[in-house]
Amino acid sequence: MTENPALDVYSTITVQARAEIKVKGSRFIATAIPTHSKAIAQTALEQIRSEFYDATHNCYAYRLGLGGFDFRTADDGEPSGTAGKPILFMLQKFDVSDILVVVTRYFGGIKLGVGGLARAYSDAAQEVLSKCEKVAVHRTTSVRVFCTYEDVSIVKKIIEQSAVSYESDYRDVIEFTAHVHDSEVTGFCASITTATNARAGTLIIPA
């Protein structure tokens, strides 16, 4: 019943991670932070700035939501395009969203040049992202399914094949709450109706 799983699933991280590289005396400390909104990203950024209050730069990029189309970058005083964009590129390369990566730099006294800076920020972001364990985020809609014991095996089979997860409540009438990928809801409800000759009912639960 999978119509287009790319519409329903994306990857993120759930645990903060940190990595450090050194380039010609400069320290680049990369911190990857799970974040689900701009407000959370801003709060996390302020915490990093407070932690590394004496750093030369705290550059960052974040991506939010399915596809990571809600994003932002900042060079924090570095030459334009040498920090935030390379960090964002790595987020895109690792195909993760709902994540903020801050790369903190302590200047080591040797200028790296535009190309060198971009590589350093990119490498630092790559280093921390390679340490992160990706987890799937499923965009789902909850659907209540009502059926009798006569149809429970048919209904349960469809749910187990189609739902990301579900709960059940066995009483006089059996009620399932199935969490179905957003793009599959219409097909799922139709399958339940067809397989039981409309004896089972479905109700989409508003978000």
C-alpha positions in Angstrom: 0.0 0.0 0.0 3.1 2.3 0.0 2.3 5.1 -2.4 5.3 7.4 -1.9 7.3 6.8 1.3 9.5 9.8 0.5 6.5 11.9 1.5 6.2 10.3 4.9 9.6 9.6 6.3 12.8 11.6 7.0 15.9 11.2 9.2 17.0 13.1 12.2 19.1 12.5 15.4 17.9 12.2 19.0 21.1 12.6 20.9 23.5 15.6 20.9 27.0 14.9 19.6 30.3 16.7 19.5 33.6 16.4 17.5 36.7 18.6 17.1 39.3 19.0 14.4 42.4 21.2 14.2 43.5 23.0 11.1 46.7 25.1 11.2 46.4 25.9 14.9 42.7 26.7 14.7 40.2 24.6 16.7 36.9 23.7 15.1 34.4 22.3 17.6 31.3 20.9 16.0 28.1 20.3 18.0 25.1 18.5 16.5 21.8 19.1 18.3 18.4 17.6 17.6 15.9 20.4 17.2 12.2 20.5 16.0 11.6 24.2 15.7 13.2 27.6 15.1 12.7 28.5 18.7 14.4 25.3 20.0 17.3 26.0 17.5 17.7 29.5 18.8 17.8 28.4 22.4 20.3 25.7 21.6 22.4 28.2 19.7 22.4 30.6 22.7 23.5 27.8 24.9 26.5 27.0 22.7 27.4 30.7 22.5 27.3 30.9 26.3 29.4 27.7 26.6 32.0 29.0 24.2 31.7 32.6 25.1 35.4 33.3 24.3 35.4 31.7 20.9 36.3 33.6 17.8 33.2 32.4 15.8 30.1 30.3 16.4 28.8 29.5 12.9 25.8 27.3 12.2 23.2 25.8 10.0 19.9 24.1 10.7 17.3 22.2 8.7 13.7 21.6 9.8 10.9 19.3 8.7 10.4 17.0 5.8 12.8 17.7 3.0 14.7 20.2 5.2 13.3 23.1 3.2 13.1 25.3 6.3 16.7 26.1 6.9 19.1 28.9 8.0 22.8 29.5 7.9 25.1 32.0 9.6 28.8 32.8 9.1 29.1 34.8 12.3 31.8 37.1 11.1 33.7 34.7 8.8 33.8 35.7 5.1 30.5 35.2 3.4 29.7 31.7 2.4 32.7 30.1 4.1 31.0 28.6 7.1 27.2 28.4 7.2 26.8 27.1 3.7 29.4 24.3 4.0 27.7 23.2 7.3 24.4 23.1 5.5 25.8 21.2 2.6 26.9 18.5 5.1 23.4 18.3 6.6 22.1 17.8 3.1 24.8 15.2 2.3 23.9 13.2 5.4 20.2 13.7 4.6 19.1 14.8 8.0 16.6 17.3 9.2 15.3 18.7 12.5 19.0 19.3 13.4 21.2 22.2 14.2 25.0 22.0 13.7 27.1 24.7 15.3 30.8 24.9 14.5 32.8 26.9 17.0 36.2 28.3 16.0 39.1 29.3 18.1 41.5 31.2 15.8 45.0 29.7 15.9 46.8 32.7 14.4 47.1 31.4 10.8 44.6 32.6 8.2 43.2 29.7 6.1 41.8 31.6 3.2 38.3 31.3 1.7 38.8 27.8 0.4 40.6 26.6 3.5 37.8 28.0 5.8 35.1 26.3 3.8 36.9 23.0 3.9 37.5 23.3 7.6 33.9 24.1 8.5 32.7 21.3 6.1 35.1 18.8 7.6 34.1 19.7 11.2 30.4 19.3 10.4 31.2 16.0 8.6 33.1 14.8 11.6 30.3 15.3 14.1 27.6 14.0 11.8 29.5 10.8 11.2 29.2 10.2 14.9 25.4 10.6 15.0 23.0 7.8 14.8 20.1 8.6 12.4 16.6 7.7 13.3 13.4 7.8 11.2 10.7 10.4 11.7 7.3 9.1 10.4 4.6 11.6 9.4 1.5 9.7 10.3 -2.3 10.2 10.7 -4.2 8.3 13.4 -7.2 6.3 12.2 -9.7 4.6 14.4 -11.0 1.3 13.0 -14.1 -0.4 14.5 -14.9 -4.0 13.7 -16.6 -7.1 15.2 -14.8 -10.3 16.1 -16.0 -11.8 12.8 -13.7 -9.4 10.9 -10.9 -8.9 13.4 -8.3 -11.2 11.7 -8.9 -9.5 8.3 -8.7 -6.0 9.8 -5.6 -6.8 12.0 -3.8 -8.2 8.9 -4.4 -5.0 7.0 -3.3 -2.8 9.9 -0.1 -4.8 10.5 0.8 -4.5 6.8 0.0 -0.8 6.6 0.4 1.0 9.9 3.7 2.2 11.4 2.2 1.3 14.8 -1.2 0.6 16.4 -3.1 0.1 19.6 -6.1 -2.2 20.2 -9.0 -2.3 22.6 -11.0 -5.6 22.7 -14.5 -5.1 24.0 -17.9 -5.9 22.6 -16.8 -4.1 19.5 -13.0 -4.1 18.8 -11.3 -0.7 18.3 -7.9 -0.2 16.7 -6.0 3.0 16.6 -3.7 2.8 13.6 -1.0 5.3 12.9 -0.7 5.3 9.1 1.6 7.3 6.8 -0.1 10.5 5.7 0.0 9.6 2.0 -1.6 6.2 2.6 -4.6 7.1 4.7 -7.2 7.2 1.9 -6.0 3.8 0.5 -5.9 2.3 4.0 -9.5 3.3 4.8 -10.6 2.0 1.4 -8.9 -1.4 2.0 -10.6 -1.8 5.4 -14.0 -1.0 3.8 -13.5 -3.3 0.8 -12.1 -6.3 2.8 -15.0 -6.3 5.2 -17.8 -5.4 2.8 -18.2 -2.2 4.8 -18.9 -4.0 8.1 -15.8 -2.3 9.6 -15.7 1.4 10.0 -12.9 4.0 10.0 -12.6 7.4 11.5 -9.7 9.8 10.9 -8.6 11.4 14.1 -7.9 15.2 13.7 -4.3 16.2 14.4 
